[in-house]
């Protein structure tokens, strides 16, 4: 079960936000019966890029077999 302050993984690209499936964010709020989440995405330097409202189907919990990967965010 995903809880507030958990790190989560995007399961699909968010083209409007320039995020890709596999990017990691932090849950900052859970809506109602866990159908929606507010997820904060930040740089590794700790700068918030955005907070996105996402459906439960758009994120998943981090698993023990996940490994982090770095890419530079492309700002338009």
N, CA, C and O of each residue as an XYZ file, in Angstrom:
304
protein
N       0.842     -1.178      0.000
C       0.000      0.000      0.000
C       0.890      1.243      0.000
O       1.839      1.333      0.778
N       0.586      2.174     -0.852
C       1.336      3.428     -0.946
C       0.832      4.394      0.122
O      -0.372      4.590      0.288
N       1.788      4.998      0.848
C       1.467      5.938      1.912
C       2.095      7.300      1.621
O       2.966      7.417      0.759
N       1.645      8.336      2.350
C       2.269      9.646      2.213
C       3.749      9.540      2.535
O       4.145      8.810      3.444
N       4.551     10.259      1.801
C       6.010     10.316      1.925
C       6.720      9.119      1.316
O       7.948      9.052      1.370
N       5.988      8.169      0.737
C       6.617      7.055      0.026
C       7.142      7.545     -1.319
O       6.533      8.404     -1.956
N       8.263      7.000     -1.739
C       8.740      7.217     -3.104
C       7.971      6.268     -4.012
O       7.733      5.113     -3.660
N       7.587      6.765     -5.178
C       6.839      5.960     -6.145
C       7.465      6.127     -7.524
O       8.254      7.042     -7.762
N       7.097      5.224     -8.422
C       7.621      5.211     -9.785
C       6.481      5.478    -10.759
O       5.409      4.884    -10.640
N       6.707      6.363    -11.714
C       5.723      6.580    -12.780
C       5.615      5.336    -13.649
O       6.628      4.717    -13.976
N       4.405      4.968    -14.021
C       4.208      3.810    -14.888
C       3.942      4.207    -16.338
O       3.859      3.348    -17.215
N       3.809      5.510    -16.588
C       3.600      5.997    -17.953
C       4.204      7.390    -18.085
O       4.373      8.095    -17.090
N       4.525      7.780    -19.301
C       5.070      9.113    -19.538
C       4.017     10.187    -19.226
O       2.825      9.998    -19.465
N       4.487     11.308    -18.690
C       3.643     12.493    -18.502
C       4.191     13.555    -19.442
O       4.969     14.417    -19.033
N       3.787     13.489    -20.685
C       4.372     14.359    -21.707
C       4.167     15.839    -21.405
O       5.035     16.652    -21.722
N       3.047     16.202    -20.803
C       2.807     17.614    -20.490
C       3.773     18.121    -19.426
O       4.043     19.320    -19.357
N       4.290     17.231    -18.608
C       5.207     17.610    -17.531
C       6.656     17.253    -17.848
O       7.549     17.562    -17.059
N       6.906     16.611    -18.980
C       8.251     16.202    -19.402
C       8.832     15.072    -18.549
O      10.051     14.917    -18.474
N       7.968     14.283    -17.907
C       8.429     13.155    -17.119
C       8.206     11.868    -17.884
O       7.304     11.768    -18.716
N       9.044     10.881    -17.591
C       8.992      9.607    -18.304
C       8.685      8.472    -17.346
O       8.982      8.552    -16.154
N       8.089      7.418    -17.874
C       7.857      6.212    -17.076
C       9.188      5.810    -16.455
O      10.215      5.794    -17.133
N       9.170      5.492    -15.184
C      10.385      5.139    -14.469
C      10.917      6.256    -13.598
O      11.734      6.008    -12.711
N      10.466      7.505    -13.834
C      10.894      8.606    -12.977
C      10.318      8.403    -11.570
O       9.255      7.805    -11.396
N      11.039      8.910    -10.585
C      10.683      8.700     -9.182
C      10.169     10.002     -8.580
O      10.738     11.071     -8.802
N       9.092      9.899     -7.820
C       8.534     11.038     -7.109
C       8.176     10.642     -5.687
O       8.300      9.479     -5.306
N       7.731     11.620     -4.906
C       7.348     11.391     -3.516
C       5.881     11.757     -3.324
O       5.452     12.840     -3.723
N       5.124     10.870     -2.722
C       3.701     11.128     -2.453
C       3.601     12.166     -1.349
O       4.147     11.981     -0.261
N       2.896     13.269     -1.631
C       2.710     14.316     -0.631
C       1.258     14.419     -0.156
O       0.969     15.090      0.835
N       0.353     13.751     -0.868
C      -1.052     13.730     -0.449
C      -1.764     12.570     -1.128
O      -1.481     12.241     -2.280
N      -2.687     11.958     -0.404
C      -3.504     10.867     -0.954
C      -4.947     11.335     -0.977
O      -5.466     11.812      0.032
N      -5.596     11.200     -2.128
C      -6.993     11.611     -2.271
C      -7.929     10.452     -1.940
O      -7.769      9.337     -2.436
N      -8.909     10.748     -1.087
C     -10.000      9.830     -0.793
C      -9.592      8.405     -0.552
O      -8.813      8.112      0.355
N     -10.118      7.522     -1.363
C      -9.894      6.090     -1.177
C      -8.740      5.580     -2.046
O      -8.822      4.493     -2.618
N      -7.676      6.364     -2.140
C      -6.437      6.006     -2.837
C      -6.590      5.888     -4.351
O      -5.839      5.158     -4.999
N      -7.553      6.599     -4.910
C      -7.698      6.617     -6.369
C      -6.823      7.675     -7.006
O      -6.534      7.605     -8.201
N      -6.392      8.668     -6.215
C      -5.552      9.733     -6.732
C      -4.482     10.125     -5.742
O      -4.643      9.961     -4.532
N      -3.378     10.647     -6.270
C      -2.228     11.017     -5.453
C      -1.642     12.331     -5.941
O      -1.644     12.612     -7.140
N      -1.143     13.131     -5.014
C      -0.316     14.288     -5.352
C       1.117     13.805     -5.183
O       1.506     13.349     -4.108
N       1.898     13.910     -6.255
C       3.271     13.406     -6.241
C       4.220     14.545     -6.592
O       4.056     15.213     -7.613
N       5.212     14.757     -5.733
C       6.223     15.787     -5.958
C       7.410     15.172     -6.690
O       7.935     14.129     -6.299
N       7.816     15.841     -7.754
C       9.003     15.424     -8.501
C      10.072     16.478     -8.287
O       9.804     17.672     -8.417
N      11.265     16.051     -7.964
C      12.348     16.988     -7.701
C      13.648     16.495     -8.314
O      13.804     15.316     -8.634
N      14.576     17.431     -8.470
C      15.897     17.081     -8.963
C      16.663     16.394     -7.831
O      16.248     16.442     -6.673
N      17.774     15.763     -8.173
C      18.601     15.137     -7.149
C      19.254     16.178     -6.240
O      19.741     15.836     -5.163
N      19.271     17.434     -6.659
C      19.791     18.518     -5.828
C      18.730     19.041     -4.854
O      19.006     19.946     -4.067
N      17.518     18.473     -4.905
C      16.461     18.835     -3.972
C      15.544     19.948     -4.417
O      14.753     20.440     -3.613
N      15.621     20.368     -5.678
C      14.738     21.421     -6.185
C      13.446     20.812     -6.723
O      13.480     19.931     -7.583
N      12.316     21.281     -6.220
C      11.029     20.800     -6.708
C      10.831     21.256     -8.143
O      11.013     22.430     -8.466
N      10.453     20.308     -9.005
C      10.158     20.621    -10.401
C       8.662     20.839    -10.565
O       8.234     21.804    -11.198
N       7.871     19.940     -9.994
C       6.416     20.056    -10.060
C       5.779     19.126     -9.043
O       6.405     18.190     -8.546
N       4.526     19.405     -8.751
C       3.673     18.489     -8.006
C       2.525     18.141     -8.946
O       1.788     19.018     -9.395
N       2.384     16.857     -9.236
C       1.380     16.407    -10.208
C       0.290     15.599     -9.524
O       0.557     14.839     -8.593
N      -0.935     15.771     -9.992
C      -2.054     14.957     -9.532
C      -2.138     13.744    -10.451
O      -2.306     13.884    -11.662
N      -2.018     12.559     -9.870
C      -1.952     11.328    -10.656
C      -2.973     10.309    -10.180
O      -3.347     10.273     -9.008
N      -3.411      9.485    -11.116
C      -4.282      8.360    -10.785
C      -3.445      7.217    -10.224
O      -2.241      7.137    -10.472
N      -4.089      6.338     -9.470
C      -3.375      5.191     -8.904
C      -2.728      4.343     -9.998
O      -1.680      3.740     -9.769
N      -3.335      4.291    -11.175
C      -2.795      3.485    -12.279
C      -1.531      4.093    -12.895
O      -0.840      3.426    -13.664
N      -1.226      5.344    -12.566
C      -0.066      6.012    -13.152
C       1.203      5.891    -12.311
O       2.275      6.327    -12.731
N       1.078      5.296    -11.121
C       2.237      5.116    -10.258
C       2.249      3.712     -9.677
O       1.241      3.006     -9.686
N       3.417      3.324     -9.170
C       3.533      2.059     -8.439
C       4.537      2.262     -7.316
O       5.351      3.185     -7.347
N       4.464      1.398     -6.341
C       5.421      1.451     -5.242
C       6.805      1.042     -5.743
O       6.933      0.296     -6.714
N       7.820      1.533     -5.075
C       9.199      1.126     -5.378
C       9.362     -0.329     -4.932
O       8.879     -0.720     -3.870
N      10.037     -1.110     -5.742
C      10.275     -2.506     -5.353
C      11.730     -2.712     -4.941
O      12.582     -1.867     -5.213
N      12.001     -3.791     -4.310
C      13.358     -4.108     -3.843
C      14.331     -4.288     -4.994
O      15.540     -4.173     -4.792
N      13.844     -4.564     -6.189
C      14.712     -4.824     -7.342
C      14.904     -3.595     -8.226
O      15.608     -3.674     -9.232
N      14.299     -2.468     -7.877
C      14.455     -1.237     -8.661
C      15.845     -0.645     -8.450
O      16.433     -0.772     -7.376
N      16.353     -0.006     -9.482
C      17.619      0.701     -9.413
C      17.406      2.090    -10.001
O      16.710      2.246    -11.004
N      18.005      3.091     -9.378
C      17.848      4.467     -9.855
C      18.690      4.690    -11.105
O      19.726      4.051    -11.286
N      18.242      5.597    -11.962
C      18.946      5.960    -13.185
C      18.804      7.470    -13.344
O      17.727      8.018    -13.108
N      19.848      8.128    -13.730
C      19.822      9.591    -13.835
C      19.698     10.027    -15.285
O      20.345      9.469    -16.171
N      18.860     11.029    -15.517
C      18.753     11.688    -16.818
C      18.518     13.159    -16.538
O      17.960     13.522    -15.503
N      18.942     13.996    -17.456
C      18.755     15.429    -17.285
C      17.362     15.811    -17.783
O      16.972     15.447    -18.893
N      16.624     16.539    -16.967
C      15.288     16.988    -17.333
C      15.389     18.022    -18.426
O      16.133     18.995    -18.306
N      14.643     17.814    -19.491
C      14.635     18.745    -20.619
C      13.557     19.787    -20.382
O      12.366     19.477    -20.412
N      13.977     21.017    -20.149
C      13.048     22.124    -19.933
C      12.817     22.822    -21.276
O      13.759     23.142    -22.001
N      11.536     23.046    -21.584
C      11.196     23.685    -22.881
C      11.603     25.125    -22.920
O      11.392     25.799    -23.928
